[in-house]
Amino acid sequence: MIIRDVFSDVLLGLAVVLVLASSLGVLVMRDVYQKLHFVTPAGLVAPVLVALAVLVQQGYSENTVETWLTLLFLAIAGPFLTHATIRAARIRETGDWRPGGDGGVSTEEEAP
């Protein structure tokens, strides 16, 4: 077995452990805001470990370039997806995404 294979397997193993730990965190946390903190390692750090494993195993090749382009897309799209998820959760809870928003429902009665 070549040292390259061992190092690649270690990186992939770390990625699997990270995803399992993140999944456990999502399972244990109570609300959506806490759960989203545990999605980030599985959605960004684990793919970096996988991309490093591909780089170690393949060297610089077409597969490596495609893997890193995919990782770049994940790094760019991840924050937008998280923001959209938080906004949707806020709308579901309060009826409006803005802080202090009440979804158009007035809690005070208007004076005549």
Residue pairs with C-beta under 8 A, 6 or more apart in sequence:
4 56
4 57
5 57
7 56
8 53
8 54
8 56
8 57
9 53
11 49
11 50
11 52
11 53
11 56
12 49
12 50
12 53
14 49
15 46
15 47
15 49
15 50
15 53
18 41
18 42
18 45
18 46
18 49
19 42
19 46
21 41
22 38
22 39
22 40
22 41
22 42
22 46
23 38
23 42
25 35
25 37
25 38
26 35
26 38
26 39
29 35
29 37
29 38
32 85
32 86
32 89
33 86
33 89
36 82
36 85
36 86
39 82
40 78
40 82
43 74
43 78
44 74
44 75
44 78
47 70
47 71
47 74
48 71
50 67
51 64
51 67
51 68
51 70
51 71
54 63
54 64
54 67
55 64
55 67
55 68
58 64
87 97
90 96
90 97
91 97
94 101
94 102
94 103
95 101
95 102
95 103
95 104
95 105
96 102
96 103
96 104
